Amino acid sequence: MARLKICLLIVAVAVVWHVALIANPGFYNHDEFQRADDLSRLGFVEYVKTYARIKPGEGFETPVRPVSFMVQGVLSYPVYVAPYMTHLGSVLMHAAACWLLYLMLGRMEATREAALTAALLFAISPLATFATGWAGALMDRLYVIFGLAAGWVAVTSERRAGARTAAGICALTVLALFSKETAVVLPAAALLLAWHGWASRACWFSGARAAAVAAATLAPVMAYLAFRWPALEASVSGSASAPGYAVSAGGAIARLEIYLAYPFLRNLTDAGGGGLMPGAYLAFGILAQVALVWALNAVYGRRAAALYLACYIVPLTPILFIAGMGSHYLYASGAALSTALALLLAHAWKEKKRLMQCLLVLLVLVLASHSQRNQMYIYGIGRCMSRAMTSLEAKHMAMGRPARIRIEADKDAPVHILQRFTTGRDRVGESAPVRFEVTQDPSRPVDASTVRFSAGCLCYWEKPPPLGGGGFGIDLP
């Protein structure tokens, strides 16, 4: 019964904290709409046949994520009629990850209070906001959920036969791999878990169990890499179709610095903009991480400090070597950060160290504020997108549902909103196919297929002049 109450508490905190994400009338990017369009066009059976295929792909950036696409298909049903249901599903998935973190830490740490604190801190972490608020980023949530479930199976391995433990971890690793390619880091995570179990003389640790856990994660990862080797080779050689995902070591250190500093940089929403931040601002975030590592070393020793850094950085290693950056990549790192803070908070309250308590509470407040800022940023994009799509659909109907539509953005209009919901799509409301052209060139003449886009996120129709001259008539919504 106590477990059920704790589970409900974690779910309640996650839902209440992310109310702005749940209430978002729109979405963060085009991914959500693309899957909803696919369902509308194909039907669920054909959708499953299309996205359940497993093939190497032209490059490693080509998603081989049948598990994620199946879950995304289910969550895409309410996209057009009840977007809050899709967002609620995302938040509940995040709550599941927090619950699994609690279960795993509850077996590893001396107190369940620290485990619960870690789960609650993860529930409100700014490192989880983008992976939760961007419904299309469920891949990050899923591979972490399966990874944490595998960790829980490992730390409860003394309860069952070794073969059952190995089979369970192997199956969860496969599910993680087919959720997102980043799951190739799971063998490294298993080694870190085994190292911690050995060094702390944990009751669940034994050499035989550690070997079984390592083999159960390594075998499917090696098979997966062998299967996708042609795609990986194409990405490494630079011949992949998406240059933004080409593997390159250049800039990896700079990207790592931004990812390390990100949690404590309240004004930085999407990590992709970290390169534009002042150096002193980034230095503050790095300094906060250094202080955290120093505190872990002082309280729990060098192993704890090294383990935290490894758990924070290991999930990032595959994406440090690609040009693209994103806050959603930090989802797994958020679990490590939350655990480190929870352990330090538990120590500070147990030993009644007032100064440490104040500093740690200040860090938690910074993280909470950052999370709320991220939520409002995502909500703002979704609200603008919802207004743009609703007004575009109305104007498209008034224009007679043309098969081509040009959207001319005003000078101060947020063009990126148009790009977010038109990329890879050919649908306006119930009309398809419709070819989009997004421009921001006021010198170009308008025609009957042109709709303008304002700074207020509304599409309005500027009618072309009638034959023989005359002025423009403006029909504002």
N, C-alpha and C positions, 0 to 999 in steps of 0.2 A: 504493500500500500504506500509505503514511503517513497518507493521508486516512482510510482504513478504520480504522486503529488509533485515530485521534483520534475518529472517529465512535463506535467501540465504547467509548472512554473516557468520552465525554459520556453515552452511554446508561447505562453502568455507574454513573456518579456519580448520575445522576438516579434510577435504580431503587433503589440502595442508600440514598440520602438520604431517599427517600419510602417506605421500607419500612412505616412506620406507616400511611400512606394506603393502600398496596396491601393490607395485612392487615386493613383496616377491614371488620368483618362486616356493617355496614349502610351507610347513605348519609346525605348531608347534608340532603337536602330531598325534597319530593314529586315533583319533575320526573322523576327516574330511574324511580320506580315508575309514574308516569302513562304513560310511553312503553312500559314493559314490559307494562302492562295493555292498552295499545292493540294491541301486537303479539299478545298472547294472544287478544284479542277479534276483531281484524280479519284477522290473518294478514299476512305481509310485503307481498304484492301490494297489498292494500287500504290498508295503512299507507302505502305509497309514494304511492298515488293521493291519499290524504287530505292528506299533508304536503308533497307536491311542488307543490301548487297555488300559483300566484303571483297575489296580488290585493292592492289597495292597503290594505285594512283600515280599520276604523273610526277608529283613532288610530295615531300613529306607534309607540306601545308595542306594538301588535299585531305579533307576530313574523312576518316574511316571510323565513324562513330554511330554504329547502328543503335546502340542502347540509348544514347542521348537523343537521336532523332526520333526514336519511338516515344520517349517521354515527352519530347518537344511537340510531337504530333498531338498527343492527348491534351497538353496544356494550350495548344493553339486553337482548339475548338471555340473557346469564348472570346477570342481576340477582338472580333468585330462587334459582338453583342454585349459582352460583359468583361471588359479588360481587367477589372479588379479581381476576377476569379483567376485569371492567369497570374497576376501579381501575387495573389494570396498563395497560390500553389508554389511560387518561387520562395516566398518567405517560409512556408512550412517545410520545404526542402532544406532551407538553411537551419531551421529549428532542429531538423533531424540530424544534421551534421553536429550541431551543438550538443545534442543528447548523446550521440556516439562519443564525442570528445569527453563528456562527463563519465560515461561508462568506462572508457579506456583508462582515463586518469584515476578513476576511483579504485582501479585495481593496481595502479602503479605507485600512487602517493600515499603518505601516511594518513591523511585526513580527507574525508569526502567533502569537507567545507572548501578546501582548496580546489578540488575538482569542480564543484558547483560554481565557485567564483570564476574559474577559467571558462566554463561553459557560458556563463552569463556575460562575461566580458567579450567572448567571441560573438555572442548574439548581437552586441551593439557595436562591434568593431568597424572602423572605417575601411578596413581591408576587406570586409565582406560586403560593403554597400553596393559596389558596382556589379559584382558577381550575382548579387541578389536582385538589385533593381533593374538590371539588364536581363530581361527574361531569356534572351537568346544566349546568355552566358551560362546556362544551366550545366554546360559541359564541365566547367570548373567545380561547380557544386557536386556533381555526380561522381567525378573521379575521387574527390576528397571524401565523400560519403563512403564509397566502397573501400577506399584506403583506410579510413578510420575503423570501418567494420572489420577489415582484415587485422588491424592492430588489436582490436578487442578480442578477436578469436585467438590471436597470439598470446595475449597476456592472461587469457583464461584457459590456456592449453592443458593445464594439469587436470582439468575437469573431464577430458575426453581422450580417446585413443589418439596416438600420434598420426595415424593414417587419416582419421576424420579431420584433425586440425589442418593437416597439409592439404587435403582435398578442399576444405572450406576456403583456405587462404588462396589456393590456386584459382578457384572459381571466382572469388571476389577480385583477384588481380585481373583476370580476363575481362570481367565486367568493367573495371576501371579503365583498362586499355581501350575497350570499345566505347568508352564514354569520352575520353580525350587522350591524345598522344602523350601528354605530360606525365601520364601514369608510368612511363618508363623509369621514373625516379623511385618507384616503390622498392626495388631491391636495395637501394641505398638507404631508404627509410627503414627497411627491415634490419639492416646492419646497425643502424643507430639505435634501434629498439633493443637489439640483442646486446649491444655494448652497454647500454644503460642497465639492462637486466643483470648482466654479468657483474658489472662494477658495484651495483647496489645490493647484490645477493638477493634478488627478488625471489619470492616463493614460486613464481611461475617460470623462472628461468632454469634451464638445464642445457648442457651442450647439445644433447640429441634434439631437444625441441628447437633450439636456435638453428641447427642445421636444417631441420625440416621446414621451418619458416622461411629461411633464406632460399632453399631450393624451390619451395612452393611459389615464391615471388619471381625468382630468377628464371625459371624454366619458361613460363608463358611470355615473359618480356623478351627473352632471347628468340623464342619462336616468332614473336610479333615483329621484332627487328629484322629477322631473316626474311620474313614474308614481305616486308616493306622496304627491303634493302635497295631495290632500283629507285624508288621514290626518294629515299634518304640520300642516295648517291647523286641524284639529279639536283637536290637542294644544296648539297655541299659543293657541287661543281658550278653552281650558279645557272644551270640550264633549266631550272624549274620555271613554271609558267607565271608564278607570282613573285616578282623581284623583292617585294617587301618581306617575304618569308625566306629569302635566300640566306643560307648560313654564312655568317661573317663574324670574326672575332673583334673586328674594329668597333670600338665604342662600348664593348661589354662592361668595362670597368665603370664608365660614366653611367650606364643604365643601372648597374648594381648600386651605385651611390644614390641614385634617385629612388630606387625601390627601398633601400634601407632608411632613407630620410622620410619617405612618404607618410608614414603613420602620423608623424608629429607636425606635418606642414598643413595646418588647417585650411589655408587659402588655396591649396592645390587640390583640384577635384580629379580630373583625369591625369594619371601619371604621365601620359604622353606629352603633356605641357611642361614637364619638369625641367627640360632643357632651357626653357625661357625664364626660369626663376632666378633671382639674384643669387650669387654665390654664397653670400652671408646667410641667406634664408635656408639654403640647402645645408650649410654648415651647422645650423641650429638643429636640424633633424638628425644629422649624423651624430652630433654631440649628445642628443637624447638617447640614441641607440648605444653609444659608448658608455654613458652613465648607467644604462640598464645592464649592460654586460658586466661592467665593473661591480655593480651591486650584486649580481648573481655570483660572481667570483668571490666577493667578500663574504657572502652569506652561505653559499652552498659549495663553493670550491670551483676550481678551473674546469672540471668535467661538466658541471652544470652550465657554465658560461659557454663552453665550446659546443655542448649539445644544443643549446638554444640557437646559437649562430648557425649551426649546421641545419637544424630543422627549419630555420627561417630561409636559408639560402638554397638548400637542395631543391625544393619545388620550383625555384626560379631558374635553375641552371639550363633547362632546354630553351627557354625564351630569352636568356641573356644574349644569345648569339644570333638573334634575328633583329631586324631593324625596328619592327613595330613594338610599341609599348602600350600598356593598358593597365588600369587599376585592378581589373578583374583577375589578372594573373596572380595577384597577391592573396587570393582567398586562402590557400593552404598556409601561407606564412602568417595569416591572422590567427590561426589556431596556436602556432608557436608563441607569438607575441602575447596572446591572452594567457597562456599557461605560465609564461615567465612572470608576468605581472601578478597573477594570482598567487604564485609561490612567494613572491616578495611581500605581497600584502599579508599573507598568512603569517609570515615570519615577523613582520613589523607589528602586527596586532598581538601576537603571542608574546613577544619580548617587550611590548609597550614602548617602541621607539618612535617617539612623537615626530621628530624631524623627518624620518623615513616615511611615516604615515602621510604627512602633509605633502611631501614630494610625489609620492605614488598616487595619491588622490588627485593632485594637480595634473599628472600625466593622464590619468583616466578621464578627467574632465576635458583635456585637450583632445583625446581620442573621441570622446562622445560628441564634442562640438564639431569635430571634423566629419564624423559620421552623419550628423544632421545636415551639415552644409552639403555633403555629397548627395544626400537624399533630396534636398531642395533643388539642387542642380539637375538631377535626373527628372524630378517632377516638372521642373520648368520646361525641359525639352519635350517631355511627353504631352504637357498641356498645349504647348505651341504646335506640336505635331497634330494633335487632335483637332485643333481649330483649323489648321491648314487643310487637313484631309476632308473635314466636314464641309468647309466652304468650297474646296475644289470640286467635290462631288456635286454640290448644288450648281455651280457654274457649268460643269461639264454637261449636266442634264439640260440646263438652259441653252447650251450651245448645240443641242441636238446629238449629244454623245459622239463626237468625232473620234476617229481611230488614231488621230495624232493630236497631241496637245503640247503646246510650248508654254512653259511657266517662266515669265520674265520677272526676276526679283528686283525690287526697288533698291536704290543705292544702299540704304541702311538696313535692309531686310536680312534675316538670318538664313543665308543660302544653305548652310549645312543641314537645316531642318528638311529642306526639299530633297537634298541628296540622301538623307537618312531613310525617307520612306519611299523613294522612287527607285533606288538602286536595285537592279535585278528584278524589277517588277513591271507588269504590264496591265494592271487592273486599277480602275477607278470605280469604287462602289461595286455594282453588279456588272459593270461593263468591262469586257476583255475580248481581244487584246487591245490595249491602248499604248501607243508609243510616246514616251515622255522625252521632252527636251528642256533641260533646265539651263537658263542663261542669266547673265546679269550685265546686259549691254543695252543701255537706254537708247543708243544711237540706231539700233536695229528697228526697222519698221514693224508695226504690229499687223496681224492679220486676223481672220475669223477664228483661228485656232489658238490664239494667244490669251493667256490669263496672267494677270499681274499678281505679285506676292508682296505684301506690305510688311513693314517693321512690326506691326501688330499681329503677325502670323495669320493674316486672312488673305485668301485668294479673291481677287475682284476682277471683273471683266471690263476691259477697256475696248469698246467697240471700234472697229476701223471706220474711217470716214466713208460715207456713201459715194457712189460713183458721181462724178461731176463736182466734187469738192465738198466743203463743209467742215465743221469742227468735229471734235471727238465728243462722244457722249460717254459719261462715266457712270457705270452702274455699280454703286458700292453696296455690299451686303448689309 
